[in-house]
Amino acid sequence: MASSKRPGGERKDLVLQLATCHLPLFCAVCFGCGVAGQPHPPRVERPEAVTDLAMMQKGPAFVLSFTPPRRAVDGQRLTKPLEIELFRAITNPGEKAPASLAAAAPWTTVPADDLARHTSGDKAVLSERLSDSELAQYQGATITFALRGLTFGFRHRRLDSELSNLARGMLLDVSGPVEDLQIKTTENALELSWTAPERSLSGRPLSDLAGYRVYRSQTGKPGTFQVRRETISAAYSDSDFAFDHTYFYKVCARFRRAAQVAESEDSAVVEITPHDTFPPAAPKNVSGLFSADAVQLVWTANTEPDLAGYNVYRREGEAAWRKLNSDPLRTPTFEDRTVQPGHQYLYRVTAVDLAHNESAPSEETAVETGN
């Protein structure tokens, strides 16, 4: 049976074949402006090296501080989690400390989450505690630390930074924490005292004790304590305070051998809110004079900076003392117009401060009124 075709069918088949043959070219022409160029290789986020590693012995631990790298060696910001590998070398007394730890195996690794928890602002602070056996074995040894940052790239490939600068120090036989920190409020200062340590962590008598460091905070939160003073005695007087404000204090012992400095662990934190319970001094030189139907009193002005004023008391014979003013007097003078002629009155004056503390009374002064 012969096939039949509609008029124009052969032409449509030819057009369809041509369109099919040139479809790639058609797509390139129509969509070429949206096709990206050559694909770029994934960015290599190798961290910059740490250059400010520092260390401090705090009791049986070494506290390491440094600025974690925020950029890669290409100068762009790191976007991948940063881990830290720590390196440590212990050199016995008399031996030469290593000039580099590049060939050493990592001592420990700090995962990215742990590093974030120990970072505040631009600084990371890590505390690496020595075991009791290490503390006893390595007294006087030099301990050297270094670190490097690392990220993981394509297919979990390690991307290590260069090794940091070296931080080293001698392990000193420091004491345990300072104990029995006491704070007493006085009118002009907060008086701190504590028990001086007598033995080191190894049980030996102390030999390198150089003094103490006093810290203070207004919130008591970690990282808010500031050094107030270093002192060689087991006491400190802090005159820079305000009544009715809360303060937190802690103290540590400091040890020194040659240029090496170490500290004990901190004492327990002590909180104090001092209150003003200290009255002014009693007024002095109170004198009285009867004139024009009134007794005129005058006395020497007090000099306390928190003085609120004065109270005047009067009695006659064996009667009880009666306060004559309702509000504290602002000036050291008073006029009593409630007297009667032909009487003898006794007067005394007290001073009052802004915290409502009232002084002891002044000496009594007697005034006779004329007839």
Contacts in CASP RR format, 6 or more apart in sequence:
PFRMAT RR
TARGET T0000
AUTHOR 0000-0000-0000
METHOD contacts of the structure
MODEL  1
MASSKRPGGERKDLVLQLATCHLPLFCAVCFGCGVAGQPHPPRVERPEAV
TDLAMMQKGPAFVLSFTPPRRAVDGQRLTKPLEIELFRAITNPGEKAPAS
LAAAAPWTTVPADDLARHTSGDKAVLSERLSDSELAQYQGATITFALRGL
TFGFRHRRLDSELSNLARGMLLDVSGPVEDLQIKTTENALELSWTAPERS
LSGRPLSDLAGYRVYRSQTGKPGTFQVRRETISAAYSDSDFAFDHTYFYK
VCARFRRAAQVAESEDSAVVEITPHDTFPPAAPKNVSGLFSADAVQLVWT
ANTEPDLAGYNVYRREGEAAWRKLNSDPLRTPTFEDRTVQPGHQYLYRVT
AVDLAHNESAPSEETAVETGN
19 26 0 8 1.000
42 153 0 8 1.000
42 154 0 8 1.000
43 72 0 8 1.000
43 74 0 8 1.000
43 76 0 8 1.000
44 72 0 8 1.000
44 74 0 8 1.000
44 153 0 8 1.000
44 159 0 8 1.000
45 72 0 8 1.000
45 74 0 8 1.000
45 78 0 8 1.000
45 79 0 8 1.000
45 80 0 8 1.000
45 151 0 8 1.000
45 153 0 8 1.000
45 159 0 8 1.000
46 72 0 8 1.000
46 73 0 8 1.000
46 74 0 8 1.000
46 151 0 8 1.000
46 159 0 8 1.000
46 160 0 8 1.000
46 161 0 8 1.000
47 69 0 8 1.000
47 71 0 8 1.000
47 72 0 8 1.000
47 73 0 8 1.000
47 78 0 8 1.000
47 82 0 8 1.000
47 149 0 8 1.000
47 150 0 8 1.000
47 151 0 8 1.000
47 159 0 8 1.000
47 160 0 8 1.000
47 161 0 8 1.000
48 69 0 8 1.000
48 71 0 8 1.000
48 72 0 8 1.000
48 73 0 8 1.000
48 75 0 8 1.000
48 161 0 8 1.000
49 69 0 8 1.000
49 148 0 8 1.000
49 161 0 8 1.000
49 162 0 8 1.000
49 163 0 8 1.000
49 164 0 8 1.000
50 66 0 8 1.000
50 67 0 8 1.000
50 68 0 8 1.000
50 69 0 8 1.000
50 147 0 8 1.000
50 148 0 8 1.000
50 149 0 8 1.000
50 161 0 8 1.000
50 164 0 8 1.000
50 165 0 8 1.000
51 164 0 8 1.000
51 165 0 8 1.000
52 66 0 8 1.000
52 67 0 8 1.000
52 165 0 8 1.000
53 64 0 8 1.000
53 65 0 8 1.000
53 66 0 8 1.000
53 145 0 8 1.000
53 146 0 8 1.000
53 147 0 8 1.000
53 164 0 8 1.000
53 165 0 8 1.000
53 166 0 8 1.000
53 167 0 8 1.000
54 64 0 8 1.000
54 65 0 8 1.000
54 66 0 8 1.000
54 167 0 8 1.000
55 62 0 8 1.000
55 63 0 8 1.000
55 64 0 8 1.000
55 65 0 8 1.000
55 145 0 8 1.000
55 167 0 8 1.000
55 168 0 8 1.000
55 169 0 8 1.000
56 62 0 8 1.000
56 63 0 8 1.000
56 65 0 8 1.000
56 261 0 8 1.000
56 262 0 8 1.000
56 263 0 8 1.000
57 63 0 8 1.000
57 169 0 8 1.000
57 171 0 8 1.000
57 172 0 8 1.000
57 174 0 8 1.000
57 262 0 8 1.000
57 263 0 8 1.000
58 127 0 8 1.000
58 252 0 8 1.000
58 262 0 8 1.000
58 263 0 8 1.000
58 264 0 8 1.000
58 265 0 8 1.000
59 174 0 8 1.000
59 176 0 8 1.000
59 201 0 8 1.000
59 262 0 8 1.000
59 263 0 8 1.000
59 264 0 8 1.000
59 265 0 8 1.000
60 129 0 8 1.000
60 130 0 8 1.000
60 132 0 8 1.000
60 135 0 8 1.000
60 201 0 8 1.000
60 265 0 8 1.000
61 127 0 8 1.000
61 128 0 8 1.000
61 129 0 8 1.000
61 130 0 8 1.000
61 265 0 8 1.000
62 127 0 8 1.000
62 128 0 8 1.000
62 130 0 8 1.000
62 143 0 8 1.000
62 145 0 8 1.000
63 125 0 8 1.000
63 126 0 8 1.000
63 127 0 8 1.000
63 128 0 8 1.000
64 86 0 8 1.000
64 125 0 8 1.000
64 126 0 8 1.000
64 127 0 8 1.000
64 128 0 8 1.000
64 145 0 8 1.000
64 147 0 8 1.000
64 167 0 8 1.000
65 123 0 8 1.000
65 124 0 8 1.000
65 125 0 8 1.000
65 126 0 8 1.000
66 123 0 8 1.000
66 124 0 8 1.000
66 147 0 8 1.000
66 164 0 8 1.000
67 122 0 8 1.000
67 123 0 8 1.000
67 124 0 8 1.000
68 82 0 8 1.000
68 84 0 8 1.000
68 115 0 8 1.000
68 119 0 8 1.000
68 124 0 8 1.000
68 149 0 8 1.000
69 78 0 8 1.000
69 82 0 8 1.000
69 149 0 8 1.000
69 161 0 8 1.000
70 77 0 8 1.000
70 78 0 8 1.000
71 77 0 8 1.000
71 78 0 8 1.000
72 78 0 8 1.000
73 161 0 8 1.000
78 151 0 8 1.000
80 151 0 8 1.000
80 152 0 8 1.000
80 153 0 8 1.000
81 112 0 8 1.000
81 151 0 8 1.000
81 152 0 8 1.000
82 112 0 8 1.000
82 115 0 8 1.000
82 149 0 8 1.000
82 150 0 8 1.000
82 151 0 8 1.000
83 109 0 8 1.000
83 110 0 8 1.000
83 111 0 8 1.000
83 112 0 8 1.000
83 115 0 8 1.000
83 149 0 8 1.000
83 150 0 8 1.000
83 151 0 8 1.000
84 109 0 8 1.000
84 110 0 8 1.000
84 115 0 8 1.000
84 124 0 8 1.000
84 126 0 8 1.000
84 147 0 8 1.000
84 148 0 8 1.000
84 149 0 8 1.000
84 150 0 8 1.000
85 106 0 8 1.000
85 108 0 8 1.000
85 109 0 8 1.000
85 110 0 8 1.000
85 147 0 8 1.000
85 148 0 8 1.000
85 149 0 8 1.000
85 150 0 8 1.000
85 160 0 8 1.000
86 106 0 8 1.000
86 107 0 8 1.000
86 108 0 8 1.000
86 109 0 8 1.000
86 110 0 8 1.000
86 126 0 8 1.000
86 128 0 8 1.000
86 145 0 8 1.000
86 146 0 8 1.000
86 147 0 8 1.000
87 101 0 8 1.000
87 104 0 8 1.000
87 105 0 8 1.000
87 106 0 8 1.000
87 107 0 8 1.000
87 145 0 8 1.000
87 146 0 8 1.000
87 147 0 8 1.000
87 148 0 8 1.000
87 163 0 8 1.000
88 101 0 8 1.000
88 104 0 8 1.000
88 107 0 8 1.000
88 128 0 8 1.000
88 143 0 8 1.000
88 144 0 8 1.000
88 145 0 8 1.000
89 97 0 8 1.000
89 98 0 8 1.000
89 101 0 8 1.000
89 104 0 8 1.000
89 143 0 8 1.000
89 144 0 8 1.000
90 134 0 8 1.000
90 138 0 8 1.000
90 141 0 8 1.000
90 142 0 8 1.000
90 143 0 8 1.000
90 144 0 8 1.000
91 97 0 8 1.000
91 98 0 8 1.000
91 141 0 8 1.000
91 142 0 8 1.000
91 143 0 8 1.000
91 144 0 8 1.000
92 138 0 8 1.000
92 141 0 8 1.000
93 140 0 8 1.000
93 141 0 8 1.000
93 142 0 8 1.000
95 142 0 8 1.000
97 142 0 8 1.000
97 144 0 8 1.000
97 168 0 8 1.000
98 104 0 8 1.000
98 144 0 8 1.000
99 166 0 8 1.000
100 163 0 8 1.000
100 166 0 8 1.000
101 144 0 8 1.000
101 146 0 8 1.000
101 163 0 8 1.000
101 166 0 8 1.000
102 163 0 8 1.000
108 128 0 8 1.000
110 118 0 8 1.000
110 126 0 8 1.000
115 124 0 8 1.000
118 124 0 8 1.000
118 125 0 8 1.000
118 126 0 8 1.000
119 125 0 8 1.000
120 223 0 8 1.000
128 145 0 8 1.000
130 138 0 8 1.000
130 171 0 8 1.000
135 171 0 8 1.000
135 201 0 8 1.000
135 202 0 8 1.000
136 202 0 8 1.000
138 171 0 8 1.000
139 171 0 8 1.000
139 172 0 8 1.000
139 173 0 8 1.000
139 202 0 8 1.000
140 170 0 8 1.000
140 171 0 8 1.000
140 172 0 8 1.000
140 173 0 8 1.000
141 170 0 8 1.000
141 171 0 8 1.000
142 168 0 8 1.000
142 169 0 8 1.000
142 170 0 8 1.000
142 171 0 8 1.000
143 168 0 8 1.000
143 169 0 8 1.000
143 170 0 8 1.000
143 171 0 8 1.000
144 166 0 8 1.000
144 167 0 8 1.000
144 168 0 8 1.000
144 169 0 8 1.000
145 166 0 8 1.000
145 167 0 8 1.000
145 168 0 8 1.000
146 163 0 8 1.000
146 164 0 8 1.000
146 165 0 8 1.000
146 166 0 8 1.000
146 167 0 8 1.000
147 163 0 8 1.000
147 164 0 8 1.000
148 160 0 8 1.000
148 161 0 8 1.000
148 162 0 8 1.000
148 163 0 8 1.000
148 164 0 8 1.000
149 160 0 8 1.000
149 161 0 8 1.000
150 158 0 8 1.000
150 159 0 8 1.000
150 160 0 8 1.000
150 161 0 8 1.000
151 159 0 8 1.000
152 158 0 8 1.000
152 159 0 8 1.000
153 159 0 8 1.000
169 260 0 8 1.000
170 257 0 8 1.000
170 260 0 8 1.000
172 208 0 8 1.000
172 255 0 8 1.000
172 257 0 8 1.000
172 260 0 8 1.000
172 262 0 8 1.000
173 200 0 8 1.000
173 201 0 8 1.000
173 202 0 8 1.000
173 204 0 8 1.000
173 207 0 8 1.000
173 208 0 8 1.000
173 255 0 8 1.000
174 200 0 8 1.000
174 201 0 8 1.000
174 208 0 8 1.000
174 253 0 8 1.000
174 255 0 8 1.000
174 262 0 8 1.000
174 263 0 8 1.000
174 264 0 8 1.000
175 197 0 8 1.000
175 198 0 8 1.000
175 199 0 8 1.000
175 200 0 8 1.000
175 201 0 8 1.000
175 206 0 8 1.000
175 209 0 8 1.000
175 253 0 8 1.000
175 255 0 8 1.000
175 264 0 8 1.000
176 197 0 8 1.000
176 200 0 8 1.000
176 201 0 8 1.000
176 253 0 8 1.000
176 264 0 8 1.000
176 265 0 8 1.000
177 252 0 8 1.000
177 264 0 8 1.000
177 265 0 8 1.000
177 266 0 8 1.000
177 267 0 8 1.000
177 268 0 8 1.000
178 194 0 8 1.000
178 195 0 8 1.000
178 197 0 8 1.000
178 212 0 8 1.000
178 251 0 8 1.000
178 252 0 8 1.000
178 253 0 8 1.000
178 264 0 8 1.000
178 266 0 8 1.000
178 267 0 8 1.000
179 194 0 8 1.000
179 195 0 8 1.000
179 197 0 8 1.000
179 267 0 8 1.000
180 194 0 8 1.000
180 195 0 8 1.000
181 192 0 8 1.000
181 193 0 8 1.000
181 194 0 8 1.000
181 249 0 8 1.000
181 250 0 8 1.000
181 251 0 8 1.000
181 267 0 8 1.000
181 268 0 8 1.000
181 270 0 8 1.000
182 192 0 8 1.000
182 193 0 8 1.000
182 194 0 8 1.000
182 270 0 8 1.000
183 190 0 8 1.000
183 191 0 8 1.000
183 192 0 8 1.000
183 249 0 8 1.000
183 270 0 8 1.000
183 272 0 8 1.000
184 190 0 8 1.000
184 191 0 8 1.000
184 193 0 8 1.000
185 191 0 8 1.000
185 272 0 8 1.000
185 274 0 8 1.000
185 275 0 8 1.000
185 277 0 8 1.000
186 278 0 8 1.000
187 276 0 8 1.000
187 278 0 8 1.000
188 239 0 8 1.000
189 237 0 8 1.000
189 238 0 8 1.000
189 239 0 8 1.000
189 241 0 8 1.000
190 237 0 8 1.000
190 238 0 8 1.000
190 239 0 8 1.000
190 241 0 8 1.000
190 247 0 8 1.000
190 272 0 8 1.000
190 274 0 8 1.000
191 235 0 8 1.000
191 236 0 8 1.000
191 237 0 8 1.000
191 238 0 8 1.000
192 214 0 8 1.000
192 235 0 8 1.000
192 236 0 8 1.000
192 237 0 8 1.000
192 238 0 8 1.000
192 249 0 8 1.000
192 251 0 8 1.000
193 234 0 8 1.000
193 235 0 8 1.000
194 212 0 8 1.000
194 234 0 8 1.000
194 235 0 8 1.000
194 251 0 8 1.000
194 267 0 8 1.000
195 234 0 8 1.000
196 234 0 8 1.000
197 206 0 8 1.000
197 209 0 8 1.000
197 253 0 8 1.000
197 264 0 8 1.000
198 205 0 8 1.000
198 206 0 8 1.000
199 205 0 8 1.000
199 206 0 8 1.000
200 206 0 8 1.000
200 207 0 8 1.000
206 255 0 8 1.000
208 255 0 8 1.000
208 256 0 8 1.000
208 257 0 8 1.000
209 253 0 8 1.000
209 254 0 8 1.000
209 255 0 8 1.000
210 232 0 8 1.000
210 254 0 8 1.000
210 255 0 8 1.000
210 256 0 8 1.000
210 261 0 8 1.000
211 230 0 8 1.000
211 231 0 8 1.000
211 232 0 8 1.000
211 253 0 8 1.000
211 254 0 8 1.000
212 230 0 8 1.000
212 231 0 8 1.000
212 232 0 8 1.000
212 233 0 8 1.000
212 234 0 8 1.000
212 236 0 8 1.000
212 251 0 8 1.000
212 252 0 8 1.000
212 253 0 8 1.000
212 254 0 8 1.000
213 227 0 8 1.000
213 229 0 8 1.000
213 230 0 8 1.000
213 251 0 8 1.000
213 252 0 8 1.000
213 254 0 8 1.000
213 263 0 8 1.000
214 227 0 8 1.000
214 228 0 8 1.000
214 229 0 8 1.000
214 230 0 8 1.000
214 231 0 8 1.000
214 236 0 8 1.000
214 238 0 8 1.000
214 249 0 8 1.000
214 250 0 8 1.000
214 251 0 8 1.000
215 225 0 8 1.000
215 226 0 8 1.000
215 227 0 8 1.000
215 228 0 8 1.000
215 249 0 8 1.000
215 250 0 8 1.000
215 251 0 8 1.000
215 252 0 8 1.000
215 266 0 8 1.000
216 225 0 8 1.000
216 226 0 8 1.000
216 228 0 8 1.000
216 238 0 8 1.000
216 247 0 8 1.000
216 248 0 8 1.000
216 249 0 8 1.000
217 223 0 8 1.000
217 224 0 8 1.000
217 225 0 8 1.000
217 226 0 8 1.000
217 247 0 8 1.000
217 248 0 8 1.000
218 224 0 8 1.000
218 245 0 8 1.000
218 246 0 8 1.000
218 247 0 8 1.000
218 248 0 8 1.000
219 248 0 8 1.000
220 248 0 8 1.000
220 269 0 8 1.000
220 271 0 8 1.000
225 248 0 8 1.000
225 250 0 8 1.000
228 236 0 8 1.000
228 238 0 8 1.000
228 249 0 8 1.000
229 236 0 8 1.000
229 238 0 8 1.000
230 254 0 8 1.000
236 251 0 8 1.000
241 247 0 8 1.000
241 274 0 8 1.000
243 274 0 8 1.000
243 275 0 8 1.000
243 276 0 8 1.000
243 355 0 8 1.000
244 273 0 8 1.000
244 274 0 8 1.000
244 275 0 8 1.000
244 276 0 8 1.000
245 273 0 8 1.000
245 274 0 8 1.000
246 271 0 8 1.000
246 272 0 8 1.000
246 273 0 8 1.000
247 271 0 8 1.000
247 272 0 8 1.000
247 273 0 8 1.000
247 274 0 8 1.000
248 269 0 8 1.000
248 270 0 8 1.000
248 271 0 8 1.000
248 272 0 8 1.000
249 269 0 8 1.000
249 270 0 8 1.000
249 272 0 8 1.000
250 266 0 8 1.000
250 267 0 8 1.000
250 268 0 8 1.000
250 269 0 8 1.000
250 270 0 8 1.000
251 266 0 8 1.000
251 267 0 8 1.000
252 263 0 8 1.000
252 264 0 8 1.000
252 265 0 8 1.000
252 266 0 8 1.000
252 267 0 8 1.000
253 263 0 8 1.000
253 264 0 8 1.000
254 261 0 8 1.000
254 262 0 8 1.000
254 263 0 8 1.000
254 264 0 8 1.000
255 261 0 8 1.000
255 262 0 8 1.000
255 263 0 8 1.000
255 264 0 8 1.000
256 262 0 8 1.000
275 355 0 8 1.000
276 306 0 8 1.000
276 353 0 8 1.000
276 354 0 8 1.000
276 355 0 8 1.000
276 357 0 8 1.000
277 355 0 8 1.000
277 357 0 8 1.000
278 353 0 8 1.000
278 357 0 8 1.000
279 351 0 8 1.000
279 352 0 8 1.000
279 353 0 8 1.000
279 357 0 8 1.000
279 358 0 8 1.000
279 359 0 8 1.000
279 360 0 8 1.000
280 302 0 8 1.000
280 304 0 8 1.000
280 307 0 8 1.000
280 351 0 8 1.000
280 352 0 8 1.000
280 353 0 8 1.000
280 357 0 8 1.000
280 359 0 8 1.000
281 302 0 8 1.000
281 304 0 8 1.000
281 351 0 8 1.000
281 359 0 8 1.000
282 350 0 8 1.000
282 351 0 8 1.000
282 359 0 8 1.000
282 360 0 8 1.000
282 361 0 8 1.000
282 362 0 8 1.000
283 299 0 8 1.000
283 300 0 8 1.000
283 302 0 8 1.000
283 310 0 8 1.000
283 332 0 8 1.000
283 349 0 8 1.000
283 350 0 8 1.000
283 351 0 8 1.000
283 359 0 8 1.000
283 362 0 8 1.000
284 299 0 8 1.000
284 300 0 8 1.000
284 362 0 8 1.000
284 363 0 8 1.000
285 299 0 8 1.000
285 300 0 8 1.000
286 297 0 8 1.000
286 298 0 8 1.000
286 299 0 8 1.000
286 347 0 8 1.000
286 348 0 8 1.000
286 349 0 8 1.000
286 362 0 8 1.000
286 363 0 8 1.000
286 365 0 8 1.000
287 297 0 8 1.000
287 298 0 8 1.000
287 299 0 8 1.000
287 365 0 8 1.000
288 295 0 8 1.000
288 296 0 8 1.000
288 297 0 8 1.000
288 298 0 8 1.000
288 347 0 8 1.000
288 365 0 8 1.000
288 367 0 8 1.000
289 295 0 8 1.000
289 296 0 8 1.000
289 367 0 8 1.000
290 296 0 8 1.000
290 339 0 8 1.000
290 367 0 8 1.000
290 368 0 8 1.000
290 369 0 8 1.000
290 370 0 8 1.000
293 337 0 8 1.000
293 339 0 8 1.000
293 341 0 8 1.000
294 335 0 8 1.000
294 336 0 8 1.000
294 337 0 8 1.000
294 339 0 8 1.000
295 335 0 8 1.000
295 336 0 8 1.000
295 339 0 8 1.000
295 345 0 8 1.000
295 347 0 8 1.000
295 367 0 8 1.000
295 369 0 8 1.000
296 333 0 8 1.000
296 334 0 8 1.000
296 335 0 8 1.000
297 312 0 8 1.000
297 333 0 8 1.000
297 334 0 8 1.000
297 335 0 8 1.000
297 336 0 8 1.000
297 347 0 8 1.000
297 349 0 8 1.000
297 365 0 8 1.000
298 332 0 8 1.000
298 333 0 8 1.000
299 310 0 8 1.000
299 332 0 8 1.000
299 333 0 8 1.000
299 349 0 8 1.000
299 362 0 8 1.000
300 332 0 8 1.000
301 331 0 8 1.000
301 332 0 8 1.000
302 309 0 8 1.000
302 310 0 8 1.000
302 332 0 8 1.000
302 351 0 8 1.000
304 351 0 8 1.000
304 353 0 8 1.000
306 353 0 8 1.000
306 354 0 8 1.000
306 355 0 8 1.000
307 351 0 8 1.000
307 352 0 8 1.000
307 353 0 8 1.000
307 354 0 8 1.000
308 328 0 8 1.000
308 352 0 8 1.000
308 353 0 8 1.000
308 354 0 8 1.000
308 356 0 8 1.000
309 328 0 8 1.000
309 329 0 8 1.000
309 330 0 8 1.000
309 351 0 8 1.000
309 352 0 8 1.000
310 325 0 8 1.000
310 328 0 8 1.000
310 329 0 8 1.000
310 332 0 8 1.000
310 334 0 8 1.000
310 349 0 8 1.000
310 350 0 8 1.000
310 351 0 8 1.000
310 352 0 8 1.000
311 323 0 8 1.000
311 325 0 8 1.000
311 328 0 8 1.000
311 329 0 8 1.000
311 349 0 8 1.000
311 350 0 8 1.000
311 352 0 8 1.000
311 358 0 8 1.000
312 323 0 8 1.000
312 324 0 8 1.000
312 325 0 8 1.000
312 329 0 8 1.000
312 334 0 8 1.000
312 336 0 8 1.000
312 347 0 8 1.000
312 348 0 8 1.000
312 349 0 8 1.000
313 321 0 8 1.000
313 322 0 8 1.000
313 323 0 8 1.000
313 324 0 8 1.000
313 347 0 8 1.000
313 348 0 8 1.000
313 349 0 8 1.000
313 350 0 8 1.000
313 361 0 8 1.000
314 321 0 8 1.000
314 322 0 8 1.000
314 324 0 8 1.000
314 336 0 8 1.000
314 345 0 8 1.000
314 346 0 8 1.000
314 347 0 8 1.000
315 321 0 8 1.000
315 322 0 8 1.000
315 345 0 8 1.000
315 346 0 8 1.000
316 343 0 8 1.000
316 344 0 8 1.000
316 345 0 8 1.000
316 346 0 8 1.000
317 344 0 8 1.000
317 346 0 8 1.000
321 348 0 8 1.000
324 334 0 8 1.000
324 336 0 8 1.000
324 338 0 8 1.000
325 334 0 8 1.000
328 352 0 8 1.000
334 349 0 8 1.000
336 345 0 8 1.000
336 347 0 8 1.000
339 345 0 8 1.000
339 369 0 8 1.000
340 369 0 8 1.000
341 369 0 8 1.000
341 370 0 8 1.000
341 371 0 8 1.000
342 368 0 8 1.000
342 369 0 8 1.000
342 370 0 8 1.000
342 371 0 8 1.000
343 368 0 8 1.000
343 369 0 8 1.000
344 366 0 8 1.000
344 367 0 8 1.000
344 368 0 8 1.000
344 369 0 8 1.000
345 366 0 8 1.000
345 367 0 8 1.000
345 368 0 8 1.000
345 369 0 8 1.000
346 364 0 8 1.000
346 365 0 8 1.000
346 366 0 8 1.000
347 364 0 8 1.000
347 365 0 8 1.000
347 366 0 8 1.000
347 367 0 8 1.000
348 361 0 8 1.000
348 362 0 8 1.000
348 363 0 8 1.000
348 364 0 8 1.000
348 365 0 8 1.000
349 361 0 8 1.000
349 362 0 8 1.000
350 358 0 8 1.000
350 359 0 8 1.000
350 360 0 8 1.000
350 361 0 8 1.000
350 362 0 8 1.000
351 358 0 8 1.000
351 359 0 8 1.000
352 358 0 8 1.000
352 359 0 8 1.000
END
